[in-house]
């Protein structure tokens, strides 16, 4: 199950513009929410760097081209 981010940008814009919530508060709330989800439902966040052959798009720059 992947985490959906559809409500994230809209909620952030509403909090910043309509309710005049300071940006650091929005960032802190997002960090707290991420931490809580990680602690209470760790299966929601999948681990990996995106290069594990899960059928996703190929990287723009191959790892071999980057060197050490």
N, C-alpha and C positions, 0 to 999 in steps of 0.2 A: 504494500500500500504506500503510495507516494503522497507526500504532503502537498495539498493544494494551496496555491498562493493567490487565488483569485480575489480574496477579500483583503489581502495585505495592502496593496497600493491605494485602494479606495478608502480603506479605513485610516490609513496614514494621512492622506490628503484631507480627509474630513476633519481629523483631529487637529491638524496643523492650521487649516484655513478657517473652518467654521467655529471650532471651539477654542481656538487660540492656545493650544497646548504647546509649550516650548519643545523644540526639536530634541534636546537631550532627554526629556521625559519620554518621548515617543521611542527613542533608541533604547532607553533603559527598559521600557515596557516590552519591546520586541525581544531584548536579550533575556528578560525574565520569563517570557512566554516560551521561548526556545529552550531554556534550561528546564522549565517545568515539564514540557512535552518530552524532552530527552529523559528526564528522571522517571516520569510516570508511564510513558509509552515509548520505550526506546526503539521498538520496531518501526515506528513512523519514519525515523530518519535512517536512510540506508547508508552504509559505509561504502567507500570506494572512491577512486579518483576519476572515474569515467572512462578509463582505458582498459577495463577488464573484459571486454568483448561481450557486453550485454546487448549488443545490437544498436547502440547509439551511434551518432555520427562520428566519423573519423576526425581526429584532431587536425586543426589547420596546419600546424607545423609538426611533422613527425618527430618522435623522440630521438631518432638517429641523427637528425639534422641539427639538433641542439648541442650535441657533444657533452662533455663532462662538466 
